[in-house]
Amino acid sequence: MSTSRLLIPRFNRGRPTLSQAEVFDLLSNQRRRAIIRYLRNHDGSSITLDDLIDAVVEWEHGVGAGSITDGQRASVYSSLIQTHLPRLEAAGVVEVDDASGEITTTDLTREMELYLEYSPRSDIPWAEYYVGLSAVSAALIAVVWADLPPFGLLSEVSVAAIIVCFVFISAIVHLFQMRRSRLGHPSFEGKLDPERTG
């Protein structure tokens, strides 16, 4: 399927800025996030719609380029042309050349990346942590119920208190890290722009 020429509707070209609500709205869709990530990885160079479609299909279906079906490409093509690229272009996040079918980044693309990029290496993968905490709690309950030493000496109230303490401490640490990761917080801004903390 050749997609060298784009016929994408145009809305409100040339918007200089985006509000935080507009950024979050644009990033609320995983295909638009995939587009921005792909553009980020090819920053400074134009990409073709065909390459973008293949990249989105590969990402969504976990397949290699040689395993992409026409149906998968057609589905992604339709949604990119009819919905996602027009919205991103209307917001000024991408530029699409109808004649060549090339898609390029803008200054706003790089600003949008800030919302996608910040994930400190020191952050705990909280979903995995809570699964682990649940497993440890269930194991503790099981060994106390089976009266296995030395845990068999613990009362049911003691076990409940231990689990509540673990959950409470975890929630406090999680809340603290979430607050530090918010845009505008000094530690967040410092990691994005080290000169601000110097």
Secondary structure as UniProt FT lines:
FT   TURN            13..14
FT   HELIX           20..26
FT   TURN            27..28
FT   HELIX           30..41
FT   TURN            42..44
FT   STRAND          47..48
FT   HELIX           49..61
FT   HELIX           65..67
FT   HELIX           70..79
FT   HELIX           80..84
FT   HELIX           85..90
FT   TURN            91..92
FT   STRAND          94..97
FT   TURN            98..101
FT   STRAND          102..105
FT   HELIX           107..117
FT   TURN            121..122
FT   HELIX           126..145
FT   TURN            146..147
FT   TURN            149..150
FT   HELIX           151..153
FT   HELIX           156..180
FT   TURN            183..184
FT   HELIX           186..192
FT   HELIX           194..197
//
